[in-house]
Amino acid sequence: MAPRCRAKSKRSGQRCKAPAVFGWAVCRMHGARGGHGSGKKNPAYKHGLRSQELVEMRKAINELVREGKEVEGLIS
């Protein structure tokens, strides 16, 4: 017999009786292989201004600006 889903109902307190997806602890109804892709593969993707890549780039730029201001303060 296939392993069963480990998800538990809030209402009854009993475990789900559906078979778990291979390599997962839960069934397809409780999160196995769910969700959307990241970046342009996500249907909610609009412009990329808040993508992980741009957020990291902005952090790096801000850090360089901070370091530049520190150096400027030491020179003056």
N, C-alpha and C positions, 0 to 999 in steps of 0.2 A: 504494500500500500504506500502511496506517495506521502511525503511529509505534509502535515497540515499547516495552514496559516496560523501565525502566532498572535494576530490582532485580536483584541478583546473588546466586546461590546460595552459601551458606557451604560446602556440601559439595563441589559440583562446580566452583564458580568460574565457571560459565557464566551468562549473562544469561537472564532470563525471556523467553519467546517470545510471551507474550500481548500483545494490543494495549493500548496505554496509553489511559486514559480521556481524553476530549477536555479539554484545558486542564491536564492533569496529566502528570507524568513517569513515573508508575507505573500499573499495572493495578488492577482492583478487588480482586484478591487481596492486593496489596501496599500497601494503605493509601489509595487514592484514594476520597474520599467516605466514609471510615470514621469510626468513633467515635460517641459519644453526644452529645446536646445538653447544654447547661449548665443549671444550676439545676433547676427542677422537671421539666424534660424528660428529665433523666438518671434511669434506672431505679434508681440507688443513692441517690437523694435521700431523706433521712429527715426532717430537721427544719429545716435552714437555718442552724443555729448557726455553721457554718463556711463559709457562702456568702461569695463575694467581697464582696458588699455589706456584710454584717455585720462582716467582718474589717476592712474599710476604716473603718467607723464606729467600731469599737473602737479602732483606731489613732488616729483623730482625737480621740476622747474622752481617751485616755491622754496624748496630746500636750497637750491643754488642761489636764489635771490637773498635768502636769509644769510647764507655764508658770505655773499658779496657785501652785504650791509655790515657784517661783523668785521670783515677785512677793511672796509672803508672807515669804520669807527676806530680801528687800530692805527690806520695811517694818519688820520686827522688829529 
